[in-house]
């Protein structure tokens, strides 16, 4: 018997993205039943489906894992207790189905006896026919050799490994894998839930569990009131999902929903990405993580008796890893922070204050347009964060990157772009070189206009002032609507 699955669960099973599934539904290749898809229809579309066929899924998962900064093994398997609880929940479901089946079987047998009795009493031929029909039906139920529904079996396995979460009121969906907390799973899926410390202290992540069961896996000091407990509230940063859940949470829909935060982080490492570009890796305390949207920036400052310098930089990492923050910093003698960094003033474990986040150079998630990023030099930093976030969020549109550089080492993470292009059908990129920012802007805009119908695109431009101004002018003159353009001057 065919089983109905949510689009997310079906995509998860087949190793596809949710966007792929939605394309099949939109083109009527895959029927949708009130937003669900049937295992029969999926098997018709993918007759050779096997768990191990999920190469594309694994590649995308790897990108998400790298963005999240975690090793897969740390969270892919639930711990024994969660595993046992998920198995118990599934066994209860199975037991319920068995009881129903046995009940229907008894009912049909009783009906068969009654018909026999009536057939003898009235000798009616129709009743005898009906009795024979029931005999055949019962034999079919008991001796059925219907082939196993592969996808239904895989879905049962997935239910044990990962719990499906539906968020109200947004309707967003994600999976809690292994024993990870619901908060971590939501961040990994590109959602922007309300939270603070990430450590069970502030209570900002409390959410109402509308249905399903959660279990506390991490310690928390925040006391939920008796009333909150009765209403089903739980802290998402300290609970995992035992069964599929429906939860009610507040999500940030714009930068205005993210509060400014003041955090003292530590330098994890400083390493060159190219001759003139340094990668600064900061780590926040476990109890005070930075909540931000992809594409935003923060102020970094170092204060002390011998040093006092600050600067504002875009974050080059995904909000799905809120502790490990990356920055691409270009050598610039007029920037005190960069000068100190290149002279070796910052070492591992040195404190650096973070203040922010700022800026509205963030994805317009409600848009279904394809996206073009037009970038110059270290303008790649916020775009890296945006691409990682778009992959995590399973955004439906294609992503195109046009990356212009004004110096020979300007495409300092071209390998990263190649890896994305290999792993994602939806990502493509091109690199350009130019003598200065204005020339880079002219070349990049020309390339965008040659490749794209920009009236159907959302365009994100980031780089030095001359670059941004040149690209903006060219694209506006070519008909790009103002509400489809976002820009950020570095
Ligand atoms: S984020 Fe602070 S208690 Fe969960």
Boltz pocket constraint, residues with backbone or C-beta under 6 A from the ligand:
constraints:
  - pocket:
      binder: B
      contacts: [[A, 194], [A, 195], [A, 196], [A, 197], [A, 198], [A, 199], [A, 200], [A, 201], [A, 202], [A, 203], [A, 204], [A, 205], [A, 206], [A, 222], [A, 235], [A, 236], [A, 237], [A, 238]]
      max_distance: 6.0
